[in-house]
Amino acid sequence: MDSGRLAQHQYQAYREWSENLPIVQDDGGTRKYRHREPKHIFGDYFVRAVLDSLNARNISLARASSYLDGLKINDLHQLEQYYAGV
């Protein structure tokens, strides 16, 4: 019935070993270029179409944000500045 199972002492040794492993802190990525991600995901043509619609007031800022992968409003303004400089 216990075929293929670990013995209790082996399992307890494993639990003690796993609890003593060091916890690696991941700093995560940077959001420095988050505003450029929609261009890489959707392409230049789509991003320009959304920004043109936003500037023509055909869509709201919130709608443009949702079209561009949930981009935060601050990042959306940075994207507009990025395209204005390109």
DAJOGI-V426966 format. One record per helix or strand of 3 or more residues. SS is the DSSP state (H for helix, E for strand). FROM is the first residue (numbers start at 1). TO is the last residue. If there is no record, write none. Layout:
{{SS | FROM | TO} {SS | FROM | TO}}
This chain:
{{H | 8 | 19} {H | 34 | 42} {H | 44 | 55} {H | 61 | 67} {H | 73 | 85}}
